């Protein structure tokens, strides 16, 4: 029976791996084409071209723009010298400006427009710049210095940015009192420049839809697992063998994404509860063969890195990460098959007392059902065992599980 179970486990793992590689294979074209989203390009003559722009990792937004007129059109890579600006519909907007590069040379680069109008607020790789009425870009700074007085250290900020803003915005009485209260933070600077650009009922102000630095979504997950519990005998052991079973699992999830850096990767964390039962035949030290059932209730906490591929009708993704299981209750019962020995509770109940650690990996698909809700379905394989320091000199339980997980994120 143990041999058959181990063969079943190998097949289950192979099926899971084949499923994941199938997802990767179907995404090859998507990866080659990158993730194109609706956008526009404005050339040096001021003419606007509508089409699609590749949404790449944050590092490439400043140096180039890959544009195509349609889904079947050939991609064209524009450098900052070739176009005036580009942007995503309802999203980020970049303009060609002259700035110093890493070699302290004045070159054309793309800077993100946070607020447009009479006075423009730009963002470039962690720094803020302002430009009034098409003039040169002025960097906003708030340098930090550490001062020592006796045995104590103090932090002091230059507040240089307040002096620059006071000078540039001095022609609007409505904002003069706001400059000293403005923090050196994105939202505070955007609010000040937006108020200035609307000074005197002006309609020039345009605020770009700025994505948050961190985006969290919460959800509900449920799944079904099947597989085996394998005891590896190291010294004397209360029970050894391979046991099979299946169970349901359910709980809550949280997904954390960093949209300004990348929209492909995120951190998926789940807090679930499971109650599993594993049954098999074991041979005791005295040669007695018994049927053993292990029932285990656990809190299951996977922490997974998720990578999402290009979205079509559905969006494929893969998961991989660590796993922690904490037992809430367990019981082990034996029913003799031979020799007519009485059955009952086993002294092996303490086998599952320590936490378990392991890995979990898989892949699946998700689809948006509402503006802020996504449903998903994935297939996962899970390998776990007790912490190394636990239960020395006893049988070590190793879990090999395969199963489906589904849920909804908001």
Secondary structure, DSSP 8 states (H G I E B T S, - for coil): -HHHHHHHHHHHHHHHHHHHHHHHHHTHHHHHH--EEEEEEEETTS-EEEEEEE---GGGTTTEEEEESSTTS--EEEETTTEEEEEETTS-EEEEEEEE-TTS-EEEEEEEEEEESSEEEEEETTEEEEEETT---EEE---EEEEEETTEEEEEE--HHHHHHHHHTTT-HHHHHHHTT--SSHHHHHHHHHHHHTTTS----EE-----SSEEEEEEEEEEEEEEEEEE--SS-S--EEEEEEEEEEEEEEEEE-TTT-SSEEEEEEEEEEEEEEEEEEE-TTS-EEEEEEEEEEEEEEEEEEEEEEESSSEEEEEEEEEEEEEEEEEEEEEESSTT---EE-GGGGGG-S-EEEEEEEEEEEEEEETTEEEEEEEEEEEEEE-TTSSTTS-EEEEEEEEEEEEEE-
